[in-house]
């Protein structure tokens, strides 16, 4: 996929439709330490925009544009540093 980053956790949300991907992503980010990186895997197209919007709204950082792998998207977020 061309992205070289150390991921601390991966959350596979394939098969989950909104509103669940943003909810599960925020729960996971809130359970992680500041600076850690979360990879989220989604296959529901609205999640590609909804999840990053909620992540930003909650003070965390989007690291890259979504990376498409067929029908699946990989999203990368960093937990807000306190």
C-alpha contacts under 8 A as a table, 3 or more apart, distances in Angstrom:
res1	aa1	res2	aa2	distance
1	X	67	X	7.16
1	X	69	X	7.51
6	X	37	X	7.29
7	X	10	X	7.15
7	X	36	X	7.59
7	X	37	X	5.15
7	X	38	X	5.99
7	X	39	X	6.46
8	X	36	X	5.96
8	X	37	X	5.25
8	X	38	X	6.03
8	X	39	X	8.00
9	X	37	X	6.71
9	X	38	X	5.01
9	X	39	X	6.30
10	X	38	X	5.76
10	X	39	X	4.66
10	X	40	X	5.85
10	X	41	X	7.61
11	X	25	X	7.50
11	X	28	X	7.95
11	X	38	X	7.32
11	X	39	X	6.17
11	X	40	X	4.78
11	X	41	X	6.25
12	X	40	X	5.93
12	X	41	X	4.77
12	X	42	X	6.73
13	X	16	X	5.50
13	X	21	X	6.42
13	X	40	X	6.99
13	X	41	X	5.61
13	X	42	X	5.14
13	X	43	X	7.53
14	X	41	X	6.40
14	X	42	X	4.85
14	X	43	X	5.20
14	X	44	X	7.33
14	X	72	X	7.74
15	X	42	X	7.59
15	X	43	X	6.60
15	X	44	X	7.14
16	X	20	X	6.37
16	X	21	X	6.43
16	X	42	X	7.60
16	X	43	X	7.80
16	X	44	X	6.94
17	X	20	X	6.02
17	X	21	X	6.68
17	X	44	X	5.88
17	X	47	X	7.63
18	X	21	X	5.88
18	X	22	X	7.28
18	X	44	X	7.78
18	X	46	X	7.40
18	X	47	X	6.71
19	X	22	X	6.24
19	X	23	X	6.65
20	X	23	X	5.10
20	X	24	X	5.95
21	X	24	X	5.27
21	X	25	X	5.93
21	X	42	X	7.67
21	X	47	X	6.55
21	X	51	X	6.54
22	X	25	X	5.08
22	X	26	X	6.15
22	X	47	X	7.37
22	X	50	X	6.69
22	X	51	X	4.63
22	X	54	X	6.38
22	X	55	X	7.65
23	X	26	X	5.37
23	X	27	X	6.26
24	X	27	X	5.08
24	X	28	X	6.19
25	X	28	X	5.16
25	X	29	X	6.18
25	X	40	X	7.29
25	X	51	X	7.33
25	X	55	X	7.85
26	X	29	X	5.01
26	X	30	X	6.00
26	X	54	X	7.79
26	X	55	X	6.71
27	X	30	X	5.22
27	X	31	X	6.40
28	X	31	X	5.14
28	X	32	X	6.58
29	X	32	X	5.22
29	X	38	X	7.18
29	X	79	X	6.02
30	X	33	X	7.93
30	X	79	X	7.78
32	X	36	X	6.63
32	X	79	X	6.96
33	X	36	X	5.74
33	X	79	X	6.75
34	X	78	X	7.77
34	X	79	X	4.99
34	X	80	X	5.41
34	X	81	X	4.53
34	X	82	X	6.56
35	X	78	X	5.78
35	X	79	X	5.09
35	X	80	X	6.27
35	X	81	X	5.70
36	X	78	X	5.62
36	X	79	X	5.53
37	X	76	X	6.90
37	X	77	X	5.61
37	X	78	X	4.48
37	X	79	X	6.46
38	X	76	X	5.76
38	X	77	X	5.22
38	X	78	X	6.27
38	X	79	X	7.77
39	X	74	X	6.57
39	X	75	X	5.59
39	X	76	X	4.63
39	X	77	X	6.54
40	X	74	X	5.73
40	X	75	X	5.01
40	X	76	X	6.36
41	X	72	X	6.81
41	X	73	X	5.70
41	X	74	X	4.70
41	X	75	X	6.35
42	X	45	X	7.79
42	X	47	X	6.79
42	X	48	X	7.46
42	X	72	X	5.78
42	X	73	X	5.32
42	X	74	X	6.64
42	X	75	X	7.91
43	X	47	X	7.72
43	X	71	X	5.97
43	X	72	X	4.61
43	X	73	X	6.11
44	X	47	X	5.59
44	X	48	X	7.47
45	X	48	X	5.60
45	X	49	X	7.90
46	X	49	X	5.78
46	X	50	X	6.05
47	X	50	X	4.79
47	X	51	X	5.31
48	X	51	X	6.19
48	X	52	X	7.01
48	X	66	X	6.86
48	X	73	X	7.18
48	X	75	X	7.69
49	X	52	X	5.72
49	X	53	X	6.25
50	X	53	X	5.24
50	X	54	X	6.33
51	X	54	X	5.32
51	X	55	X	6.16
52	X	55	X	4.94
52	X	56	X	6.12
52	X	62	X	6.50
52	X	75	X	7.99
53	X	56	X	5.32
53	X	57	X	6.10
54	X	57	X	4.90
54	X	58	X	6.17
55	X	58	X	5.23
55	X	59	X	6.59
55	X	60	X	5.44
55	X	61	X	6.90
55	X	62	X	7.35
55	X	77	X	7.75
56	X	59	X	5.14
56	X	60	X	5.26
56	X	61	X	6.00
56	X	62	X	7.01
57	X	60	X	7.56
59	X	80	X	6.11
60	X	77	X	7.04
60	X	78	X	6.08
60	X	79	X	5.21
60	X	80	X	4.57
61	X	77	X	5.51
61	X	78	X	5.09
61	X	79	X	6.60
61	X	80	X	6.58
62	X	65	X	7.79
62	X	75	X	7.97
62	X	76	X	6.14
62	X	77	X	4.61
62	X	78	X	6.50
63	X	76	X	5.50
63	X	77	X	5.41
63	X	78	X	6.68
64	X	67	X	7.93
64	X	75	X	7.26
64	X	76	X	6.20
64	X	77	X	7.93
65	X	75	X	7.31
66	X	73	X	6.11
66	X	74	X	5.72
66	X	75	X	5.03
66	X	76	X	7.52
67	X	73	X	5.45
67	X	74	X	5.04
67	X	75	X	6.62
68	X	71	X	7.12
68	X	72	X	5.90
68	X	73	X	4.50
68	X	74	X	6.44
69	X	72	X	5.14
69	X	73	X	5.95
69	X	74	X	7.62
70	X	73	X	7.82
